[in-house]
Amino acid sequence: MNLRVTPPLTEDCRLDVPGQVDAKRAASTERVSHPANQKGILLEWQKQRSGLLGALLPGIRRFDRFVSTAELKKQGWRSVDLHVHTSCSYDVVKAPWLHPEKLLQKARLLGMSFITFTDHDTMEAYDLIGWNREGLVPGVEIKLRDRCQVGHTIHVNVYLLNRRQFRELERIAQADAKIESFLQYLEANHLPHIYNHPFWFEPGETPNYSVVPYLIQRFPVTEYNMHRVRRKNAITMMLAEKFQRGLVATTDTHTGDLGTACTLAPGATFSEFFANVRRRNVCLVPRDLTLNVLSEEMVRWVELIFDPGLTKTQTKIRTGINKLDEGLSAVMKGALRNRPLLKAFCERFGYAVSWSRLAAWSYLQSENSKADEINQRLRAGGFV
């Protein structure tokens, strides 16, 4: 695949990175210690995974510090899944068990200390269940495409914001669409934020891989995402280590699977918790997109798509394959409602494809191939 790498940024399109930030902006972030002063990231992880990561990226061995989350919780560390979608997101089926109230209850049963929902460009979940519930942290995932400084769309999770701040950020993201204006607003208002899945890109967009390391430098925290393959997550992890940036492990679940991956850190309040994340005083419980995870997720989506009792007319699934997306959209809008035999055939076919694992295997092969090419490009640029 041909990858577009932009030429050096011009003076008008320069992305600020640490060391280039003016003194006033630096002062606005002085409340949090620089992450380089901290001990480093801990992992609750199977040790054999580290061997693979070490083979892919030798520097990843510096993360070989394994701990028991149970012991950390006894010491007062808090656990949070910082990337969860509810039925309020446009790409989530309106199933009762994906309603924010149900997910709030599930998170509490799992022992999550803080609970946040990061739906796409909406905070409707908090209007439905209340903004001031105990342990609930208002959050949102905002999309922004700065064609000058970045090129492709990026996703940013923002926390502890109110309605007015959400509207302001949406205006900046949509009307202004400048990454620096967006980040300056977050910093000026002391809003915790993370750079989501750096190596996932909107279908149809040409990614600018060369700018991702600069973005990771520019954000205080980036994300190890359960729905990315291990090789992509390894590159993200390596860059976070290289630039001494905070790192969180999340699920990014759209099917209610919250807590499968999570982040632990000390802190009596969410602000204190996130300050420790920024300092890299965290423990990650990460997961990757594997053949089992993806095939099981595909089965869940088949169940949701063909369940006649669920509202799906507003749900938009984007696989990046136009014809498949059009077919799924038609099914969810009721195109097969009066065609029971065709519906039964399509449902069985969907299950057969999911259970065969062939589609999942093909997707993972493609993602791993992209990860290898990203790694080569970044190595050529001296980033890894």
N, C-alpha and C positions, 0 to 999 in steps of 0.2 A: 504494500500500500504506500502511495506517495504521501509523505508527511510534509506539511507546510511549516517551515521554520522562518519566522519573521526576521528581517534584518534588525540591526541594533536600533533601539528606540530613539526617536528624535527628541530634541529638547522639549517639544510640546507634548510628546507622548511618553515621557519617562515615568517608570513605575518607581515610587519611593521605596527604598529598602533600609533596614537599620544602618545607621551611619549617615544616611542622607536626610533623615527626618529632622525638621527644624526644632529648635530648642523648645518652642512653645508646645508643640505636639508631644515632644518627649516628656515634658513636665506633666502633661495630662495622663501619662501612663506610669508615672513614677510611683504610684501607690502600690504597684506590684513589683516585687524583686525580679531582677533578670533571671531567666531560667538557668543560665550557666552556673549560677551559684548553688544549684541544688544537687541532690544525690544521684538523680537519674531515674529512669522509668523502670518499674518492676513489672514482672509478668506472672500471671498464673496461667501456665501453658504446659503442654506436653513437650518434654525436652527434645524428643526426636524432631520436632518441627524446627527447632533452632538449627539443627544440622543442615536442613534443606535451605533455610534462609541464609545460613553462613556460606553455603556453597554458591548461592545466587549472588550474594553481596557480602563479601568478607567482613565489612565493617559492622554488620548486624550482630556480630558476636558480642559486641559491647552491651547488648541488651540481655545477656545471659544471667539474669538475676531472677530466680523463681521463688515465689512465696505462696503461702496459704492465705486465701482471702478470709477464711474463717478467723485466723489469728488477727488479721488487720481489723476485722469488724469488732473483735473483742477490745481492740485498742481505740475504738471510736471512729474508724474510717467509715465513710458513707459510700453507698453504691448507687449509681445512676446510669440509665440508658439515655444518652443525650440526643438520640435521633429516632423518633417514633412518629408514625403517621396514623391518624384516625380516619374514620369515615368522612371527615370534613375535607380531606384531600381529594383533588379531582381524579386521582388515579387509584383510589381505594373504593372497593364495593361497599355499598351502604348496608352492611350486615350488622345486626344488633350487637354482636360481640366485638365489633370494631368501633362502636360508639365510644366517645371519650370517657363517659362515666364508667362503662364496663372495663375499659383499659386502665382507668385510674384504680379501680378495685383490684384488678389483676396485679398491677404494679405493687400495691400495698401488700397483697398476699405473698408476693415474691420478696418482700423485705426491702424494697427500694426506699431509700431515705428521702430522696427528692424525685419528683415526677414531672416530666415535661413532655409536651406534644409539639412537634415541629411540622405542622402541615404546610403544604405549598402555598405561599403567598396568601394565607388566610389565618385569622385567629378566632374563627367561629367556635372552635372547641371550647374556648374559655367563656364565650357568651352563653354556651349551652350549659356548662356545669359550674360556672362561677370563676372569678379571677383570683379569689382570695382563699381558696381551700388550703387546708393544712398540708404543707409539703409540696404544693403545686407551684411550679416555676413557669410563668408565661414564656412561651417560646414560639418561634416561627422559622421556616426555611424560605429564604428570599432568593430569587433568581436575578442575576444581573449580567448583562452583556455589554462590556466596554469594548467597542470595536477598535478603538484607537490603541489602548494600552494592553489589552488582553487578546481580543479576537474572538474567543469562544465564550459561551455562557458559563458562569460559575454559580455555585450554590453556597449560600452562607446561612448557618444557623445563628440566630440571635436570641438572647435570653434576658429575662427581667425587664422587658420593655412594656410600656402601656399602649393604649389605643392610639394616642396622639403620636408617639414615637414610631409606631408601626406605620401609620399613614405617611409620616415624613420619609421613612426609609423606602416605602413603596414608591413614593413620588421621585425620590432620588434615583432609585433603580430603574424606573420606567421612563421618566422624562429626561433626567440628566444623564443617567447611564454611565457615570464615571466612577471607577473604582476608588479613586482617591477621595472624592466627595463623600462617598459611602463610608469609607473607613474613617475619615475625619469625623463624621457625625457619630459613629459608634464610639470612637475614642473620647470625643468631647462629652458624651453623655455617659461614659463609663459602663457601656453595655457589653457584657460578656459575649463573645462571638467566636465561631470556628469556621475554618475553610473545609467544606465537605468534599469527600471523595475526589481528590485532585485529578485523578486519571479516569474519571467517567465524564463523558461528553454527551450533549444533546444529540439525538439521532439527526443526521443530515448536516451537522456542523463539521467544519474542518478544524481539528484541534491544533492549538499552538503549544506544543510540548515544551518549547524552550522558555516560555514565560512561567511555567508552573513552579520551578525552584524560586523564582523571585516572589511569586505570590505566597509561597510557604514562608519565606523570610518576612513578608509584609504582615502576615497574620500571626497572632499570638499562639494559636492552637490549630492543628489540623487533625484529620480523622483517619482512623483505621476502620474500614467499613466492611461489615459482614457480607455484603453483596458484591464485593470485589474479589477477584482471584488473589491467591496468596502472593503471586509475583508482583502484582500492582501494589498490594499493601506493603510488601517488603520495600519497594522503592520509596513509597511515602514515608515509611518508618526510617529509612536511611536518611532521607532529606531532613526529616524532623530532628534526627540526631546530629546531622552535619551542621544545621543552623541553630541548634539548641532551642527548638520550638516545642511547645506542649503538644501532647498527643493523647487522643481519647479513642476508646474502642466502643463502637456502636453497632446496633442492628440495622438501622434504616428500614425497619419492618413496615410493610404495607398489608400484612396479613395477621397482625396481632401477636407476633412472635417476640414480644419485647423481653429484654433481660437475658436473652441467649448470649449476647455479648454486652459487656458493661465496663464502666470505669469506676475505680475506687480512689478516694482521696480523703484526707482529714478535712474537717470544717464543720462548725456548728451551724453555719448558714450557707446558702448556695454561693454567696459572694466569696466567702472564705474557701469553700470547696473549689471554686473555679480559680481563685488565686493560687491554690496549690497545684492545680492542673497546669497553669501557666508556668509555674516554677519547676514543673516536671516531677513534682513530689506525688506521684500517682502509681496505682497498680492497674494494669490492663488485663481484662478477661476477653481476649479477642477471638473471633471466629472468622473463617474465610469462606468464600463461595467454592464449595466442592461438588463433586458429582452427586453425592447423597443430598446435600442441602438444596441444590438446584432442582433435582428431579422431584423431591418432596414438595418444593415450592410450586412447581408446575402442576402437580396433582392438586394442591390446594386451590390454585387459580382455576383449574377445570371445574372443581366443585363449586366455586363461587360463581363462575360465569354461567353455568347451566342450572343453578339452583333457581327454580321458578318463584320462590318466595322472597327473593331479594331484589331491591331496587338497584338497577345498573345503568339506566338510561344516560346518566350524566358522567359515568365512569369512563375515563380515557386511558387505554393501555397503549404504550408506545414501545414496540419491540425494535423499531428501526427497519422492519420489513413492511413496506407500505401495503402490499396486498393482504398480508396477515393482519395488520392493524385494521384495515377496512373490514375484513371478515369478522374479526372479534367485535368491532364496533356495531356491526349489523346484528350480530347475535345478541349482544347486550341490549340493543334497542328493540328486540322482539321480533326480528325477521323470521325466526323459526317457530314462532308461537303457534301458528296454525299448520305447521308441517311436522307432526310428531315423529314420523319415520326418519325424516332427514335430521331432525334434532337428535334423535337417539343415535343415529349413525355418527354425527359430528361429535357427540359427547363420548361415545366409545372410542372414536378415533383419537380424540384428545387424550383420553386415559392411556390408550395404547402407545402413543408417542411419548407420553410422560414416563410410563413404566419401562419402555424400551431403553430409556436413557440416551438414545442416539442423538436426539436434538440437544440435550444437555451437554453431552460429550463434545459435540461439534462446536457449541458455543464456547465451552471452556478452552478448547484447543485454539479457537480464534482469539480469545482474550489473552491467553498465555503467549501467543505469537506477538500480539500487540505489545504486551509487557516487555518481551525480549527486545523489540525494536525501540521502545521508549528507553530502556536501559542503555542500549547502544548509543542512542542519540544523546542522552544525558552524560554518558561517559565521554563522548567526543567533545562535549561542551565543558568538561571538567567538573561536573556537578556531583558525580558519584565515582 
